[in-house]
Amino acid sequence: MKIGFYAGSFDPFTNGHLYIIKKSAKLFDKVIVGIGVNSKKKRSFNQEEMKNAIEKVFINENLNNVSVITYNNLSVDVAIENEATYLIRGIRNGMDYQYEENIALVNEEISGLDTIYIRSGRLGGISSSLIMDLINNGKDVSKYLPQEIIEIIK
């Protein structure tokens, strides 16, 4: 069975993330979305609340082979614990590729897992950090986020 593991802080979960997951769900028998802790970022949304909202997105999108977990340790370790066969990463541009490739090399060395890159789509260039800036300044972000995520932002 091919199992993809897609890790991120998903703070918040965006339509760019959803695009990557939809593509991944077609490539893998099972996709595990892991909401991790990024020590360089302070969370804006509760991890469990975001997990519940993301699960609603997947139900409404009929993504039956996708599940969500939360964790606090290394993504690669969680991927192995969940029997993942590949790591999934979204890339927006060449800078993302350079950053992700360095991580992928280390992950492969310590785990043997290869990383597959998926372009993040038309709205994928909009980062969660940029969306948080828009939210904090009272701007409309409805075209960047699934409705289920907008509901927890309100």
C-alpha positions in Angstrom: 0.0 0.0 0.0 1.3 3.4 -0.9 0.9 5.9 2.0 1.9 9.5 1.7 2.6 11.7 4.7 2.0 15.5 4.3 3.2 17.5 7.3 2.8 21.1 8.1 1.6 23.5 10.7 -1.5 24.3 8.7 -2.0 27.5 10.7 -4.4 28.1 8.9 -5.1 25.3 6.4 -5.4 26.9 3.0 -6.8 26.1 -0.5 -3.2 25.6 -1.6 -2.9 22.9 1.0 -6.2 21.4 -0.1 -5.0 21.4 -3.7 -1.9 19.4 -2.8 -4.0 16.9 -0.8 -6.5 16.4 -3.6 -3.6 15.6 -6.0 -2.0 13.4 -3.4 -5.2 11.5 -2.8 -5.1 10.4 -6.5 -1.5 9.2 -6.3 -1.6 7.3 -3.0 -3.8 4.6 -1.5 -3.8 6.6 1.8 -2.7 10.1 2.7 -2.0 11.2 6.3 -2.0 14.9 7.0 0.1 15.6 10.0 -0.4 18.9 11.9 2.9 19.4 13.6 4.5 22.0 15.8 7.0 24.4 14.2 9.3 25.7 17.0 9.9 28.8 14.8 6.2 29.8 14.7 3.7 30.7 17.4 0.4 29.0 16.6 -2.6 31.3 15.8 -5.1 28.5 16.0 -5.5 25.5 18.4 -4.1 22.3 16.8 -7.1 20.2 17.7 -9.6 22.8 16.5 -7.7 23.0 13.2 -7.6 19.2 13.0 -11.4 19.0 13.4 -12.0 21.7 10.8 -9.7 20.0 8.3 -11.5 16.7 8.8 -14.7 18.4 7.9 -13.1 19.8 4.7 -12.1 16.2 3.7 -15.5 14.9 4.4 -17.2 17.6 2.3 -14.6 17.0 -0.5 -15.2 13.2 -0.4 -11.5 12.6 0.3 -12.1 9.2 1.9 -8.5 8.1 1.8 -7.2 11.1 3.7 -6.9 11.3 7.5 -5.5 13.9 9.9 -3.3 13.5 13.0 -1.5 15.9 15.3 2.0 15.4 16.7 4.9 17.2 18.5 8.0 15.4 17.3 9.9 15.1 14.1 7.7 14.7 11.0 9.9 11.9 9.5 9.6 9.9 12.8 5.8 10.3 12.7 5.7 9.3 9.0 7.6 6.1 9.8 5.4 5.3 12.8 2.4 5.6 10.5 4.0 3.3 7.9 4.3 6.1 5.2 6.1 5.1 2.1 6.6 8.7 0.9 6.8 12.2 2.3 4.7 14.8 0.5 5.7 18.4 0.2 4.0 21.3 -1.6 6.2 23.8 -3.5 5.2 27.3 -4.6 8.4 28.4 -6.2 12.1 27.8 -6.7 12.9 29.1 -3.2 10.6 26.5 -1.7 12.3 23.8 -3.7 15.7 24.8 -2.5 14.5 24.8 1.2 12.5 21.5 0.8 15.3 19.7 -1.0 17.7 20.3 1.9 15.2 18.8 4.3 14.4 15.9 1.9 18.0 14.9 1.7 18.3 14.7 5.5 15.0 12.9 5.9 16.0 10.3 3.3 19.3 9.8 5.0 17.8 9.1 8.4 14.7 7.3 7.3 15.0 6.0 3.8 11.8 7.8 2.8 11.8 9.7 -0.4 10.0 13.0 -0.8 7.6 13.8 -3.6 6.9 17.4 -4.5 3.6 18.7 -5.7 3.0 22.2 -7.1 0.6 24.1 -4.9 -1.6 25.3 -7.7 -3.0 28.7 -8.7 -3.7 30.0 -5.1 -0.8 28.0 -3.6 1.6 31.0 -3.7 -0.3 32.5 -0.8 1.3 31.4 2.4 -0.4 30.8 5.7 1.7 33.6 7.2 0.4 36.0 4.5 -3.1 34.9 5.2 -2.6 35.6 8.9 -1.4 39.1 8.1 -4.6 39.6 6.0 -6.8 38.2 8.8 -5.0 40.4 11.5 -5.7 43.5 9.3 -9.4 42.7 8.8 -9.1 41.7 5.1 -11.3 39.2 3.3 -9.6 35.8 3.0 -12.5 33.7 1.8 -11.0 32.9 -1.6 -7.8 31.5 0.1 -9.4 29.2 2.7 -12.0 26.4 2.7 -15.3 27.5 4.3 -14.8 25.1 7.2 -11.6 26.9 8.1 -13.2 30.4 7.8 -15.8 29.2 10.3 -13.2 28.7 13.0 -11.5 32.0 12.3 -14.7 34.0 12.9 
